[in-house]
Amino acid sequence: MSVDGTIEMGDADPCEEAVVSAPTAEGTIETGVDRFRFSGELTNVYLVDWNGVPAPESSSISVVHIDYGVPARADGS
């Protein structure tokens, strides 16, 4: 995903598969949830399944949920 500001991992224990280099984060989420905090607007999200089939053509893509304007959590994520 790409943003028009800055982006960083939001998890207290960041996943090893994510590579964050402002203004982009990329990687693999096999199970669970990865959180990212970013400033600005989301400019691009590109999702593919394990076969490389992009959303929305793939029925195997999980839900992506984006909250704008959320304050920092007490645990720092």
mmCIF file as gemmi writes it, N, C-alpha and C atoms, coordinates in Angstrom:
data_model
loop_
_atom_site.group_PDB
_atom_site.id
_atom_site.type_symbol
_atom_site.label_atom_id
_atom_site.label_alt_id
_atom_site.label_comp_id
_atom_site.label_asym_id
_atom_site.label_entity_id
_atom_site.label_seq_id
_atom_site.pdbx_PDB_ins_code
_atom_site.Cartn_x
_atom_site.Cartn_y
_atom_site.Cartn_z
_atom_site.occupancy
_atom_site.B_iso_or_equiv
_atom_site.pdbx_formal_charge
_atom_site.auth_seq_id
_atom_site.auth_asym_id
_atom_site.pdbx_PDB_model_num
ATOM 1 N N . MET Axp A 1 ? 0.83 -1.158 0 1 0 ? 1 A 1
ATOM 2 C CA . MET Axp A 1 ? 0 0 0 1 0 ? 1 A 1
ATOM 3 C C . MET Axp A 1 ? 0.879 1.226 0 1 0 ? 1 A 1
ATOM 4 N N . SER Axp A 2 ? 0.346 2.307 -0.537 1 0 ? 2 A 1
ATOM 5 C CA . SER Axp A 2 ? 1.087 3.562 -0.616 1 0 ? 2 A 1
ATOM 6 C C . SER Axp A 2 ? 0.224 4.686 -0.065 1 0 ? 2 A 1
ATOM 7 N N . VAL Axp A 3 ? 0.885 5.671 0.52 1 0 ? 3 A 1
ATOM 8 C CA . VAL Axp A 3 ? 0.199 6.839 1.062 1 0 ? 3 A 1
ATOM 9 C C . VAL Axp A 3 ? 0.897 8.103 0.556 1 0 ? 3 A 1
ATOM 10 N N . ASP Axp A 4 ? 0.225 9.238 0.722 1 0 ? 4 A 1
ATOM 11 C CA . ASP Axp A 4 ? 0.861 10.489 0.306 1 0 ? 4 A 1
ATOM 12 C C . ASP Axp A 4 ? 1.512 11.21 1.48 1 0 ? 4 A 1
ATOM 13 N N . GLY Axp A 5 ? 1.783 10.475 2.554 1 0 ? 5 A 1
ATOM 14 C CA . GLY Axp A 5 ? 2.465 10.999 3.734 1 0 ? 5 A 1
ATOM 15 C C . GLY Axp A 5 ? 3.53 10.022 4.181 1 0 ? 5 A 1
ATOM 16 N N . THR Axp A 6 ? 3.513 9.689 5.462 1 0 ? 6 A 1
ATOM 17 C CA . THR Axp A 6 ? 4.46 8.717 6.012 1 0 ? 6 A 1
ATOM 18 C C . THR Axp A 6 ? 3.701 7.476 6.461 1 0 ? 6 A 1
ATOM 19 N N . ILE Axp A 7 ? 4.416 6.355 6.569 1 0 ? 7 A 1
ATOM 20 C CA . ILE Axp A 7 ? 3.79 5.104 6.982 1 0 ? 7 A 1
ATOM 21 C C . ILE Axp A 7 ? 4.766 4.355 7.886 1 0 ? 7 A 1
ATOM 22 N N . GLU Axp A 8 ? 4.225 3.663 8.882 1 0 ? 8 A 1
ATOM 23 C CA . GLU Axp A 8 ? 5.048 2.85 9.786 1 0 ? 8 A 1
ATOM 24 C C . GLU Axp A 8 ? 4.211 1.687 10.293 1 0 ? 8 A 1
ATOM 25 N N . MET Axp A 9 ? 4.904 0.643 10.764 1 0 ? 9 A 1
ATOM 26 C CA . MET Axp A 9 ? 4.212 -0.497 11.348 1 0 ? 9 A 1
ATOM 27 C C . MET Axp A 9 ? 3.508 -0.032 12.618 1 0 ? 9 A 1
ATOM 28 N N . GLY Axp A 10 ? 2.295 -0.518 12.829 1 0 ? 10 A 1
ATOM 29 C CA . GLY Axp A 10 ? 1.541 -0.166 14.02 1 0 ? 10 A 1
ATOM 30 C C . GLY Axp A 10 ? 1.576 -1.24 15.077 1 0 ? 10 A 1
ATOM 31 N N . ASP Axp A 11 ? 2.008 -2.439 14.739 1 0 ? 11 A 1
ATOM 32 C CA . ASP Axp A 11 ? 2.06 -3.533 15.695 1 0 ? 11 A 1
ATOM 33 C C . ASP Axp A 11 ? 3.204 -3.334 16.682 1 0 ? 11 A 1
ATOM 34 N N . ALA Axp A 12 ? 2.982 -3.773 17.916 1 0 ? 12 A 1
ATOM 35 C CA . ALA Axp A 12 ? 4.061 -3.738 18.906 1 0 ? 12 A 1
ATOM 36 C C . ALA Axp A 12 ? 5.183 -4.685 18.49 1 0 ? 12 A 1
ATOM 37 N N . ASP Axp A 13 ? 4.833 -5.782 17.833 1 0 ? 13 A 1
ATOM 38 C CA . ASP Axp A 13 ? 5.796 -6.768 17.347 1 0 ? 13 A 1
ATOM 39 C C . ASP Axp A 13 ? 5.646 -6.857 15.83 1 0 ? 13 A 1
ATOM 40 N N . PRO Axp A 14 ? 6.334 -6.017 15.064 1 0 ? 14 A 1
ATOM 41 C CA . PRO Axp A 14 ? 6.125 -5.97 13.619 1 0 ? 14 A 1
ATOM 42 C C . PRO Axp A 14 ? 6.436 -7.296 12.931 1 0 ? 14 A 1
ATOM 43 N N . CYS Axp A 15 ? 5.662 -7.566 11.897 1 0 ? 15 A 1
ATOM 44 C CA . CYS Axp A 15 ? 5.876 -8.807 11.153 1 0 ? 15 A 1
ATOM 45 C C . CYS Axp A 15 ? 7.174 -8.692 10.355 1 0 ? 15 A 1
ATOM 46 N N . GLU Axp A 16 ? 7.845 -9.801 10.216 1 0 ? 16 A 1
ATOM 47 C CA . GLU Axp A 16 ? 9.116 -9.806 9.489 1 0 ? 16 A 1
ATOM 48 C C . GLU Axp A 16 ? 8.91 -9.7 7.986 1 0 ? 16 A 1
ATOM 49 N N . GLU Axp A 17 ? 7.699 -10.032 7.517 1 0 ? 17 A 1
ATOM 50 C CA . GLU Axp A 17 ? 7.457 -10.034 6.081 1 0 ? 17 A 1
ATOM 51 C C . GLU Axp A 17 ? 7.222 -8.647 5.514 1 0 ? 17 A 1
ATOM 52 N N . ALA Axp A 18 ? 6.902 -7.66 6.353 1 0 ? 18 A 1
ATOM 53 C CA . ALA Axp A 18 ? 6.597 -6.318 5.854 1 0 ? 18 A 1
ATOM 54 C C . ALA Axp A 18 ? 7.869 -5.503 5.679 1 0 ? 18 A 1
ATOM 55 N N . VAL Axp A 19 ? 7.912 -4.789 4.565 1 0 ? 19 A 1
ATOM 56 C CA . VAL Axp A 19 ? 9 -3.86 4.29 1 0 ? 19 A 1
ATOM 57 C C . VAL Axp A 19 ? 8.363 -2.489 4.179 1 0 ? 19 A 1
ATOM 58 N N . VAL Axp A 20 ? 8.772 -1.59 5.065 1 0 ? 20 A 1
ATOM 59 C CA . VAL Axp A 20 ? 8.225 -0.235 5.062 1 0 ? 20 A 1
ATOM 60 C C . VAL Axp A 20 ? 9.323 0.715 4.64 1 0 ? 20 A 1
ATOM 61 N N . SER Axp A 21 ? 9.096 1.403 3.54 1 0 ? 21 A 1
ATOM 62 C CA . SER Axp A 21 ? 10.006 2.449 3.091 1 0 ? 21 A 1
ATOM 63 C C . SER Axp A 21 ? 9.113 3.574 2.572 1 0 ? 21 A 1
ATOM 64 N N . ALA Axp A 22 ? 9.032 4.624 3.362 1 0 ? 22 A 1
ATOM 65 C CA . ALA Axp A 22 ? 8.076 5.7 3.111 1 0 ? 22 A 1
ATOM 66 C C . ALA Axp A 22 ? 8.105 6.118 1.657 1 0 ? 22 A 1
ATOM 67 N N . PRO Axp A 23 ? 6.97 6.262 1.056 1 0 ? 23 A 1
ATOM 68 C CA . PRO Axp A 23 ? 5.621 6.181 1.589 1 0 ? 23 A 1
ATOM 69 C C . PRO Axp A 23 ? 4.917 4.858 1.271 1 0 ? 23 A 1
ATOM 70 N N . THR Axp A 24 ? 5.636 3.741 1.265 1 0 ? 24 A 1
ATOM 71 C CA . THR Axp A 24 ? 5.077 2.458 0.842 1 0 ? 24 A 1
ATOM 72 C C . THR Axp A 24 ? 5.364 1.359 1.848 1 0 ? 24 A 1
ATOM 73 N N . ALA Axp A 25 ? 4.406 0.446 2.001 1 0 ? 25 A 1
ATOM 74 C CA . ALA Axp A 25 ? 4.608 -0.776 2.779 1 0 ? 25 A 1
ATOM 75 C C . ALA Axp A 25 ? 4.215 -1.942 1.887 1 0 ? 25 A 1
ATOM 76 N N . GLU Axp A 26 ? 5.03 -2.99 1.912 1 0 ? 26 A 1
ATOM 77 C CA . GLU Axp A 26 ? 4.696 -4.169 1.119 1 0 ? 26 A 1
ATOM 78 C C . GLU Axp A 26 ? 5.145 -5.407 1.864 1 0 ? 26 A 1
ATOM 79 N N . GLY Axp A 27 ? 4.495 -6.511 1.566 1 0 ? 27 A 1
ATOM 80 C CA . GLY Axp A 27 ? 4.858 -7.759 2.219 1 0 ? 27 A 1
ATOM 81 C C . GLY Axp A 27 ? 3.729 -8.765 2.142 1 0 ? 27 A 1
ATOM 82 N N . THR Axp A 28 ? 3.849 -9.796 2.969 1 0 ? 28 A 1
ATOM 83 C CA . THR Axp A 28 ? 2.91 -10.902 2.976 1 0 ? 28 A 1
ATOM 84 C C . THR Axp A 28 ? 2.264 -11.026 4.339 1 0 ? 28 A 1
ATOM 85 N N . ILE Axp A 29 ? 0.953 -11.195 4.341 1 0 ? 29 A 1
ATOM 86 C CA . ILE Axp A 29 ? 0.225 -11.493 5.564 1 0 ? 29 A 1
ATOM 87 C C . ILE Axp A 29 ? -0.391 -12.872 5.359 1 0 ? 29 A 1
ATOM 88 N N . GLU Axp A 30 ? 0.177 -13.871 6.019 1 0 ? 30 A 1
ATOM 89 C CA . GLU Axp A 30 ? -0.329 -15.229 5.848 1 0 ? 30 A 1
ATOM 90 C C . GLU Axp A 30 ? -1.498 -15.516 6.777 1 0 ? 30 A 1
ATOM 91 N N . THR Axp A 31 ? -1.409 -15.084 8.022 1 0 ? 31 A 1
ATOM 92 C CA . THR Axp A 31 ? -2.512 -15.22 8.974 1 0 ? 31 A 1
ATOM 93 C C . THR Axp A 31 ? -2.486 -14.029 9.909 1 0 ? 31 A 1
ATOM 94 N N . GLY Axp A 32 ? -3.591 -13.766 10.55 1 0 ? 32 A 1
ATOM 95 C CA . GLY Axp A 32 ? -3.631 -12.717 11.557 1 0 ? 32 A 1
ATOM 96 C C . GLY Axp A 32 ? -3.843 -11.341 10.985 1 0 ? 32 A 1
ATOM 97 N N . VAL Axp A 33 ? -3.392 -10.353 11.745 1 0 ? 33 A 1
ATOM 98 C CA . VAL Axp A 33 ? -3.624 -8.944 11.417 1 0 ? 33 A 1
ATOM 99 C C . VAL Axp A 33 ? -2.308 -8.194 11.477 1 0 ? 33 A 1
ATOM 100 N N . ASP Axp A 34 ? -2.067 -7.355 10.512 1 0 ? 34 A 1
ATOM 101 C CA . ASP Axp A 34 ? -0.945 -6.413 10.548 1 0 ? 34 A 1
ATOM 102 C C . ASP Axp A 34 ? -1.532 -5.012 10.541 1 0 ? 34 A 1
ATOM 103 N N . ARG Axp A 35 ? -0.998 -4.159 11.387 1 0 ? 35 A 1
ATOM 104 C CA . ARG Axp A 35 ? -1.479 -2.79 11.468 1 0 ? 35 A 1
ATOM 105 C C . ARG Axp A 35 ? -0.383 -1.827 11.034 1 0 ? 35 A 1
ATOM 106 N N . PHE Axp A 36 ? -0.808 -0.802 10.306 1 0 ? 36 A 1
ATOM 107 C CA . PHE Axp A 36 ? 0.091 0.256 9.867 1 0 ? 36 A 1
ATOM 108 C C . PHE Axp A 36 ? -0.535 1.587 10.252 1 0 ? 36 A 1
ATOM 109 N N . ARG Axp A 37 ? 0.292 2.522 10.668 1 0 ? 37 A 1
ATOM 110 C CA . ARG Axp A 37 ? -0.171 3.887 10.928 1 0 ? 37 A 1
ATOM 111 C C . ARG Axp A 37 ? 0.417 4.762 9.819 1 0 ? 37 A 1
ATOM 112 N N . PHE Axp A 38 ? -0.407 5.669 9.319 1 0 ? 38 A 1
ATOM 113 C CA . PHE Axp A 38 ? 0.087 6.528 8.251 1 0 ? 38 A 1
ATOM 114 C C . PHE Axp A 38 ? -0.528 7.91 8.356 1 0 ? 38 A 1
ATOM 115 N N . SER Axp A 39 ? 0.183 8.878 7.811 1 0 ? 39 A 1
ATOM 116 C CA . SER Axp A 39 ? -0.345 10.232 7.704 1 0 ? 39 A 1
ATOM 117 C C . SER Axp A 39 ? -0.733 10.456 6.25 1 0 ? 39 A 1
ATOM 118 N N . GLY Axp A 40 ? -1.586 11.42 6.029 1 0 ? 40 A 1
ATOM 119 C CA . GLY Axp A 40 ? -2.031 11.692 4.667 1 0 ? 40 A 1
ATOM 120 C C . GLY Axp A 40 ? -3.141 10.756 4.248 1 0 ? 40 A 1
ATOM 121 N N . GLU Axp A 41 ? -3.301 10.618 2.972 1 0 ? 41 A 1
ATOM 122 C CA . GLU Axp A 41 ? -4.353 9.777 2.395 1 0 ? 41 A 1
ATOM 123 C C . GLU Axp A 41 ? -3.76 8.507 1.808 1 0 ? 41 A 1
ATOM 124 N N . LEU Axp A 42 ? -4.522 7.453 1.827 1 0 ? 42 A 1
ATOM 125 C CA . LEU Axp A 42 ? -4.14 6.201 1.179 1 0 ? 42 A 1
ATOM 126 C C . LEU Axp A 42 ? -4.247 6.422 -0.325 1 0 ? 42 A 1
ATOM 127 N N . THR Axp A 43 ? -3.159 6.173 -1.057 1 0 ? 43 A 1
ATOM 128 C CA . THR Axp A 43 ? -3.165 6.427 -2.5 1 0 ? 43 A 1
ATOM 129 C C . THR Axp A 43 ? -3.281 5.154 -3.328 1 0 ? 43 A 1
ATOM 130 N N . ASN Axp A 44 ? -2.884 3.999 -2.748 1 0 ? 44 A 1
ATOM 131 C CA . ASN Axp A 44 ? -2.932 2.763 -3.519 1 0 ? 44 A 1
ATOM 132 C C . ASN Axp A 44 ? -2.902 1.565 -2.574 1 0 ? 44 A 1
ATOM 133 N N . VAL Axp A 45 ? -3.741 0.577 -2.866 1 0 ? 45 A 1
ATOM 134 C CA . VAL Axp A 45 ? -3.683 -0.722 -2.188 1 0 ? 45 A 1
ATOM 135 C C . VAL Axp A 45 ? -3.74 -1.768 -3.29 1 0 ? 45 A 1
ATOM 136 N N . TYR Axp A 46 ? -2.762 -2.645 -3.307 1 0 ? 46 A 1
ATOM 137 C CA . TYR Axp A 46 ? -2.715 -3.711 -4.318 1 0 ? 46 A 1
ATOM 138 C C . TYR Axp A 46 ? -2.668 -5.043 -3.589 1 0 ? 46 A 1
ATOM 139 N N . LEU Axp A 47 ? -3.652 -5.883 -3.809 1 0 ? 47 A 1
ATOM 140 C CA . LEU Axp A 47 ? -3.755 -7.17 -3.132 1 0 ? 47 A 1
ATOM 141 C C . LEU Axp A 47 ? -3.759 -8.302 -4.148 1 0 ? 47 A 1
ATOM 142 N N . VAL Axp A 48 ? -3.029 -9.366 -3.847 1 0 ? 48 A 1
ATOM 143 C CA . VAL Axp A 48 ? -3.061 -10.58 -4.665 1 0 ? 48 A 1
ATOM 144 C C . VAL Axp A 48 ? -3.16 -11.779 -3.734 1 0 ? 48 A 1
ATOM 145 N N . ASP Axp A 49 ? -3.713 -12.876 -4.248 1 0 ? 49 A 1
ATOM 146 C CA . ASP Axp A 49 ? -3.765 -14.095 -3.457 1 0 ? 49 A 1
ATOM 147 C C . ASP Axp A 49 ? -2.478 -14.891 -3.648 1 0 ? 49 A 1
ATOM 148 N N . TRP Axp A 50 ? -2.398 -16.083 -3.071 1 0 ? 50 A 1
ATOM 149 C CA . TRP Axp A 50 ? -1.169 -16.883 -3.125 1 0 ? 50 A 1
ATOM 150 C C . TRP Axp A 50 ? -0.814 -17.347 -4.53 1 0 ? 50 A 1
ATOM 151 N N . ASN Axp A 51 ? -1.755 -17.238 -5.472 1 0 ? 51 A 1
ATOM 152 C CA . ASN Axp A 51 ? -1.48 -17.597 -6.86 1 0 ? 51 A 1
ATOM 153 C C . ASN Axp A 51 ? -1.159 -16.381 -7.72 1 0 ? 51 A 1
ATOM 154 N N . GLY Axp A 52 ? -1.129 -15.202 -7.097 1 0 ? 52 A 1
ATOM 155 C CA . GLY Axp A 52 ? -0.854 -13.982 -7.844 1 0 ? 52 A 1
ATOM 156 C C . GLY Axp A 52 ? -2.065 -13.376 -8.512 1 0 ? 52 A 1
ATOM 157 N N . VAL Axp A 53 ? -3.261 -13.89 -8.209 1 0 ? 53 A 1
ATOM 158 C CA . VAL Axp A 53 ? -4.491 -13.35 -8.795 1 0 ? 53 A 1
ATOM 159 C C . VAL Axp A 53 ? -4.885 -12.099 -8.003 1 0 ? 53 A 1
ATOM 160 N N . PRO Axp A 54 ? -5.017 -10.962 -8.674 1 0 ? 54 A 1
ATOM 161 C CA . PRO Axp A 54 ? -5.33 -9.723 -7.961 1 0 ? 54 A 1
ATOM 162 C C . PRO Axp A 54 ? -6.782 -9.652 -7.51 1 0 ? 54 A 1
ATOM 163 N N . ALA Axp A 55 ? -7.005 -8.852 -6.453 1 0 ? 55 A 1
ATOM 164 C CA . ALA Axp A 55 ? -8.37 -8.537 -6.046 1 0 ? 55 A 1
ATOM 165 C C . ALA Axp A 55 ? -8.911 -7.563 -7.094 1 0 ? 55 A 1
ATOM 166 N N . PRO Axp A 56 ? -10.143 -7.574 -7.438 1 0 ? 56 A 1
ATOM 167 C CA . PRO Axp A 56 ? -11.237 -8.357 -6.898 1 0 ? 56 A 1
ATOM 168 C C . PRO Axp A 56 ? -11.512 -9.662 -7.639 1 0 ? 56 A 1
ATOM 169 N N . GLU Axp A 57 ? -10.638 -10.048 -8.581 1 0 ? 57 A 1
ATOM 170 C CA . GLU Axp A 57 ? -10.871 -11.288 -9.329 1 0 ? 57 A 1
ATOM 171 C C . GLU Axp A 57 ? -10.755 -12.535 -8.458 1 0 ? 57 A 1
ATOM 172 N N . SER Axp A 58 ? -9.978 -12.465 -7.37 1 0 ? 58 A 1
ATOM 173 C CA . SER Axp A 58 ? -9.765 -13.614 -6.501 1 0 ? 58 A 1
ATOM 174 C C . SER Axp A 58 ? -10.831 -13.672 -5.414 1 0 ? 58 A 1
ATOM 175 N N . SER Axp A 59 ? -11.346 -14.871 -5.182 1 0 ? 59 A 1
ATOM 176 C CA . SER Axp A 59 ? -12.303 -15.058 -4.084 1 0 ? 59 A 1
ATOM 177 C C . SER Axp A 59 ? -11.58 -15.383 -2.784 1 0 ? 59 A 1
ATOM 178 N N . SER Axp A 60 ? -10.246 -15.423 -2.808 1 0 ? 60 A 1
ATOM 179 C CA . SER Axp A 60 ? -9.45 -15.792 -1.628 1 0 ? 60 A 1
ATOM 180 C C . SER Axp A 60 ? -8.847 -14.603 -0.897 1 0 ? 60 A 1
ATOM 181 N N . ILE Axp A 61 ? -9.106 -13.385 -1.339 1 0 ? 61 A 1
ATOM 182 C CA . ILE Axp A 61 ? -8.548 -12.196 -0.701 1 0 ? 61 A 1
ATOM 183 C C . ILE Axp A 61 ? -9.358 -11.874 0.545 1 0 ? 61 A 1
ATOM 184 N N . SER Axp A 62 ? -8.666 -11.621 1.648 1 0 ? 62 A 1
ATOM 185 C CA . SER Axp A 62 ? -9.333 -11.259 2.894 1 0 ? 62 A 1
ATOM 186 C C . SER Axp A 62 ? -9.791 -9.808 2.871 1 0 ? 62 A 1
ATOM 187 N N . VAL Axp A 63 ? -10.538 -9.443 3.878 1 0 ? 63 A 1
ATOM 188 C CA . VAL Axp A 63 ? -11.061 -8.089 4.012 1 0 ? 63 A 1
ATOM 189 C C . VAL Axp A 63 ? -9.951 -7.14 4.46 1 0 ? 63 A 1
ATOM 190 N N . VAL Axp A 64 ? -9.92 -5.963 3.877 1 0 ? 64 A 1
ATOM 191 C CA . VAL Axp A 64 ? -8.997 -4.911 4.284 1 0 ? 64 A 1
ATOM 192 C C . VAL Axp A 64 ? -9.849 -3.81 4.907 1 0 ? 64 A 1
ATOM 193 N N . HIS Axp A 65 ? -9.493 -3.416 6.126 1 0 ? 65 A 1
ATOM 194 C CA . HIS Axp A 65 ? -10.254 -2.397 6.839 1 0 ? 65 A 1
ATOM 195 C C . HIS Axp A 65 ? -9.344 -1.205 7.111 1 0 ? 65 A 1
ATOM 196 N N . ILE Axp A 66 ? -9.794 -0.019 6.754 1 0 ? 66 A 1
ATOM 197 C CA . ILE Axp A 66 ? -8.988 1.191 6.921 1 0 ? 66 A 1
ATOM 198 C C . ILE Axp A 66 ? -9.762 2.195 7.761 1 0 ? 66 A 1
ATOM 199 N N . ASP Axp A 67 ? -9.149 2.652 8.854 1 0 ? 67 A 1
ATOM 200 C CA . ASP Axp A 67 ? -9.733 3.68 9.708 1 0 ? 67 A 1
ATOM 201 C C . ASP Axp A 67 ? -8.906 4.948 9.583 1 0 ? 67 A 1
ATOM 202 N N . TYR Axp A 68 ? -9.538 6.053 9.208 1 0 ? 68 A 1
ATOM 203 C CA . TYR Axp A 68 ? -8.862 7.346 9.131 1 0 ? 68 A 1
ATOM 204 C C . TYR Axp A 68 ? -9.08 8.111 10.427 1 0 ? 68 A 1
ATOM 205 N N . GLY Axp A 69 ? -8.071 8.866 10.853 1 0 ? 69 A 1
ATOM 206 C CA . GLY Axp A 69 ? -8.213 9.75 11.999 1 0 ? 69 A 1
ATOM 207 C C . GLY Axp A 69 ? -8.29 9.052 13.338 1 0 ? 69 A 1
ATOM 208 N N . VAL Axp A 70 ? -7.728 7.868 13.461 1 0 ? 70 A 1
ATOM 209 C CA . VAL Axp A 70 ? -7.769 7.119 14.709 1 0 ? 70 A 1
ATOM 210 C C . VAL Axp A 70 ? -6.576 7.528 15.581 1 0 ? 70 A 1
ATOM 211 N N . PRO Axp A 71 ? -6.837 7.879 16.847 1 0 ? 71 A 1
ATOM 212 C CA . PRO Axp A 71 ? -5.714 8.253 17.731 1 0 ? 71 A 1
ATOM 213 C C . PRO Axp A 71 ? -4.833 7.052 18.048 1 0 ? 71 A 1
ATOM 214 N N . ALA Axp A 72 ? -3.606 7.322 18.452 1 0 ? 72 A 1
ATOM 215 C CA . ALA Axp A 72 ? -2.676 6.245 18.843 1 0 ? 72 A 1
ATOM 216 C C . ALA Axp A 72 ? -3.266 5.457 20 1 0 ? 72 A 1
ATOM 217 N N . ARG Axp A 73 ? -3.046 4.131 19.977 1 0 ? 73 A 1
ATOM 218 C CA . ARG Axp A 73 ? -3.524 3.269 21.051 1 0 ? 73 A 1
ATOM 219 C C . ARG Axp A 73 ? -2.561 3.321 22.218 1 0 ? 73 A 1
ATOM 220 N N . ALA Axp A 74 ? -3.036 2.918 23.391 1 0 ? 74 A 1
ATOM 221 C CA . ALA Axp A 74 ? -2.216 2.943 24.611 1 0 ? 74 A 1
ATOM 222 C C . ALA Axp A 74 ? -0.98 2.072 24.484 1 0 ? 74 A 1
ATOM 223 N N . ASP Axp A 75 ? -1.048 0.997 23.676 1 0 ? 75 A 1
ATOM 224 C CA . ASP Axp A 75 ? 0.107 0.099 23.531 1 0 ? 75 A 1
ATOM 225 C C . ASP Axp A 75 ? 1.094 0.586 22.48 1 0 ? 75 A 1
ATOM 226 N N . GLY Axp A 76 ? 0.841 1.776 21.928 1 0 ? 76 A 1
ATOM 227 C CA . GLY Axp A 76 ? 1.777 2.357 20.967 1 0 ? 76 A 1
ATOM 228 C C . GLY Axp A 76 ? 1.526 1.954 19.534 1 0 ? 76 A 1
ATOM 229 N N . SER Axp A 77 ? 0.499 1.157 19.278 1 0 ? 77 A 1
ATOM 230 C CA . SER Axp A 77 ? 0.227 0.748 17.892 1 0 ? 77 A 1
ATOM 231 C C . SER Axp A 77 ? -0.919 1.529 17.301 1 0 ? 77 A 1
